[in-house]
Amino acid sequence: MSTLAQLGSAALSVLQPVSLLLMIAGVAIGIIFGSIPGLSASMAVALMLPLTFSMNASLGMNVLVAVYIGGISGGLISAILLNMPGTASSIATTFDGYPMAQKGEAMRALGIGIVFSFLGSIFSFIILTFCAPMLANVALKFTPIENFGICFFALTMVAILSSGNMIKGLLAGMLGLVFAMVGMAPIDGTPRFTFGNSELMAGFDTLTTLIGIFAVSDILISAETIGKGVETIPVKKVKGFGFSPKEFVSWLPGALRSALIGTGIGILPGIGGSTSGMLSYVTAKNMSKHPETFGQGEPEGIVATECANNATIGGAMIPLLVLGIPGDGVTAMMLGGFLIHGLSTGPLLFVKNADVVYGIFAACMICGLIMLIVEWSCIKGFVKVLKIPKYILMPLILVLCAVGAYATNNRIFDVQSIMIFGIIGYFFHKVKLPTTPFVLCFLIGKLTEQYLRRGLMMYKTFGAFFKRPIFDVFFFIAIAVLAWSVFKEIRASRKKAA
């Protein structure tokens, strides 16, 4: 039976009333968890896992897929409306989504994010359905050395993000690397920068750091203006999804590029949606004809990050299904779901349980459409958050941040951490240091060190890395990006001086 015939047969099974209702509920639950900082997609899947015990294997896995898709997409809601990335994947959405909301374009920003989340996920699901075994074989060729090359390349994006003020950008990036090194070192477990505090042994959690640097700092900044001006943000009404067919067509090339980046990063285990979103955002800024508008409410920024982070879903499913290797935290939870239902992931899954596999493929497509419908139907309800006066909204957000931070690891230290990073973010705002390089280096720094040390354990010397062609490509592109950025900065400073 051909792939299309098996997919069609699986779709008929997935569209049964009970299955459809459970998937709608799963997507809705995922969106709720994704939109609340601290309650991530992986937490939603973990909580839903016991509820699938009584279901058959196909239905149980379809429900988990629905929660996964809803959880990743739901992060854009709080990222745009409140400057709080609900999930780590939505970090870059805040860069342009929140400024658009502050200008009264919240509905337009949400519309753009929802549509391109849907397109990014559908693109990756098509790749998952028709190219999974082939791409899984490519992923097997990636060792820690190739992964280090990708992370090193991502780190050099700081130079692009810092264009216009390279010194401040690099300073912010270096501070991000410093905070990323707090805790036990990878591989050998040596404590670093803990100062005898046992709470720091595990380092700073990614999500609590992001909540502090974005949400809590914004609360502190907003507190200065309460009582001095407009207490609510006006919301402009839009038709449809808030953009014209002409704009949609002009954004498609960037969306395709971001979807490819997201799918590619998703296939590589351990890197994740936060990296793909940031990398796509920086790439979009670098290739734009008007890069200076990024960070000030540029729709292309939302297109890039939302396409990429949702495309990561399909990419992460490829090594899970074909190789039995989870691509990120959520697929690690889903691996538990397979084991619970007596399924072993890997090549034999396609032979022994083809009905389950193609059921998952069909469920991915259908859940993507459900996500689009559910989020769009609730968009007017989402933006009502902005009508709440700031003196009421800000304390509520702070409480929500604290609850979300505590829920991440059940540690009071994480609640303290959001306040620490909130003050750091506030300080950055006052001295006009960019937060984007800080966040990028904090996220990528840990991975870069981990893969570097693993590579050195394998090959003993750094020079041996250059015997790997894939590493060479990423390394020399990174060097070229750095050289070009420095050249542009020098040229711009000379023009300014003249």
Secondary structure, DSSP 8 states (H G I E B T S, - for coil): --HHHHHHHHHHHHTSHHHHHHHHHHHHHHHHHHHSTT--HHHHHHHHGGGGTTS-HHHHHHHHHHHHHHHHHHHHHHHHHHS--SSGGGTTHHHHHHHHHHTT-HHHHHHHHHHHHHHHHHHHHHHHHHHHHHHHHHHHT--HHHHHHHHHHHHTHHHHHTTT-HHHHHHHHHHHHHHHT-EE-TTT--EES-TT-GGGGG---HHHHHIIIIIIHHHHHHHTTTTSS-SS------STTSS-HHHHHHHHHHHHHHHHHHHHHHHSTTT-HHHHHHHHHHHHHHH-S-GGGTTSS-HHHHHHHHHHHHHHHHHHHHHHHHHS--SSHHHHHHHHHHHHTT---STTHHHH-HHHHHHHHHHHHHHHHHHHHHHHHTHHHHGGGGGS-HHHHHHHHHHHHHHHHHHHHS-HHHHHHHHHHHHHHHHHHHHT--HHHHHHHHHHHHHHHHHHHHHHHHHSSGGGGGG-HHHHHHHHHHHHHHHHHHHHHHHHHHHHH-
